[in-house]
Amino acid sequence: MRSAFRTLLLAALVAGAGLLGEAPAQPSEQVVRIVVKRYDFAPNEIRLKKGVPIVLEFAPADVPMGVNAPDLSIRADIPVGKPTRIRVVPDKSGRFAFFCDIFCGSGHEDMTGTIIVEG
């Protein structure tokens, strides 16, 4: 009985391994890390390719903030303590402004950047 169970288990593992070998590999998406601190996004210019998925990772340094790029339908809160990740697939080319939309102090109005989508 034990031998039959082992044979069945081995056959299932081999069959499963064969199926796994046939699955197409998924390329990992590129991550662009943006450090967010009072009055600054670094980098404040981000270049993307139209139709290419990317993850924008906003790493907060000091106080809660937000990011908003209305022309690309990007909007998220950026709480202190952990990065905020946003998956984006740009569907149009051009230059698009982004900005902090949670008041963070007297330099808040200058906290802006540009996303350039090529292609």
C-alpha positions as CSV (number, residue, x, y, z in Angstrom):
1,M,0.0,0.0,0.0
2,R,2.8,2.4,1.0
3,S,4.6,1.6,-2.3
4,A,1.5,2.4,-4.4
5,F,1.1,5.8,-2.6
6,R,4.7,6.6,-3.3
7,T,4.3,5.8,-6.9
8,L,1.2,7.8,-7.2
9,L,2.8,10.8,-5.4
10,L,5.9,10.6,-7.6
11,A,3.8,10.5,-10.8
12,A,1.8,13.6,-9.6
13,L,5.0,15.5,-8.9
14,V,6.5,14.6,-12.3
15,A,3.3,15.6,-14.1
16,G,3.1,18.9,-12.1
17,A,6.8,19.7,-12.9
18,G,6.0,19.2,-16.5
19,L,3.2,21.6,-16.4
20,L,5.3,24.2,-14.6
21,G,8.0,23.9,-17.2
22,E,5.5,24.8,-19.9
23,A,4.3,28.0,-18.3
24,P,5.6,31.1,-20.0
25,A,8.0,33.1,-17.8
26,Q,6.7,36.5,-16.8
27,P,9.3,39.3,-16.9
28,S,9.6,41.2,-13.8
29,E,8.3,44.8,-14.1
30,Q,10.7,47.6,-13.7
31,V,10.4,49.6,-10.4
32,V,11.2,53.3,-10.3
33,R,11.8,54.4,-6.8
34,I,10.9,58.0,-5.9
35,V,12.0,59.4,-2.5
36,V,9.4,61.7,-1.1
37,K,10.4,64.3,1.5
38,R,9.1,67.7,2.4
39,Y,8.9,69.8,-0.7
40,D,10.7,67.3,-3.0
41,F,10.2,64.3,-5.2
42,A,13.6,62.7,-6.1
43,P,13.8,62.2,-9.0
44,N,11.3,64.8,-10.1
45,E,11.5,63.8,-13.7
46,I,10.5,60.3,-14.7
47,R,10.7,58.8,-18.2
48,L,8.4,56.0,-19.2
49,K,7.5,54.2,-22.4
50,K,4.0,54.1,-23.7
51,G,2.4,50.7,-23.2
52,V,5.1,49.4,-21.0
53,P,4.1,48.4,-17.5
54,I,6.1,49.9,-14.6
55,V,5.8,50.2,-10.9
56,L,6.3,53.6,-9.3
57,E,7.4,53.2,-5.7
58,F,7.1,56.3,-3.5
59,A,9.3,56.0,-0.4
60,P,8.2,58.5,2.2
61,A,11.0,60.2,4.3
62,D,9.3,62.4,6.8
63,V,5.6,63.3,6.8
64,P,2.4,61.9,5.1
65,M,2.0,63.1,1.6
66,G,0.1,62.3,-1.6
67,V,0.9,62.1,-5.3
68,N,-1.4,63.1,-8.1
69,A,-0.9,63.0,-11.8
70,P,-4.5,63.6,-13.0
71,D,-3.7,63.3,-16.8
72,L,-2.4,59.8,-16.2
73,S,-5.1,58.8,-13.6
74,I,-2.5,58.4,-10.9
75,R,-3.5,59.2,-7.3
76,A,-2.3,57.8,-4.0
77,D,-1.7,58.7,-0.4
78,I,1.9,58.2,0.8
79,P,1.9,57.4,4.5
80,V,5.0,57.4,6.6
81,G,6.6,54.1,7.3
82,K,6.2,52.0,4.1
83,P,6.5,52.6,0.4
84,T,3.5,53.1,-1.7
85,R,3.5,51.2,-5.0
86,I,1.5,52.1,-8.0
87,R,1.4,50.0,-11.2
88,V,1.1,52.1,-14.3
89,V,0.8,51.3,-18.0
90,P,1.0,54.7,-19.8
91,D,-1.5,54.8,-22.7
92,K,-0.5,58.1,-24.2
93,S,2.7,60.0,-25.0
94,G,3.6,63.4,-23.7
95,R,4.7,65.4,-20.7
96,F,2.5,65.1,-17.6
97,A,2.7,67.0,-14.3
98,F,2.5,65.3,-10.9
99,F,2.4,67.0,-7.5
100,C,1.9,66.5,-3.8
101,D,-1.8,66.9,-3.0
102,I,-1.6,66.6,0.8
103,F,-0.4,69.8,2.5
104,C,3.0,69.2,4.0
105,G,4.2,72.7,4.9
106,S,5.2,76.1,3.5
107,G,7.1,74.6,0.5
108,H,4.2,72.4,-0.5
109,E,3.2,74.4,-3.6
110,D,6.6,73.8,-5.2
111,M,6.5,70.0,-4.7
112,T,6.0,69.0,-8.3
113,G,7.5,66.8,-11.0
114,T,7.1,65.7,-14.6
115,I,6.4,62.2,-16.1
116,I,7.6,62.0,-19.7
117,V,6.0,59.2,-21.7
118,E,7.8,58.4,-24.9
119,G,6.7,56.3,-27.8
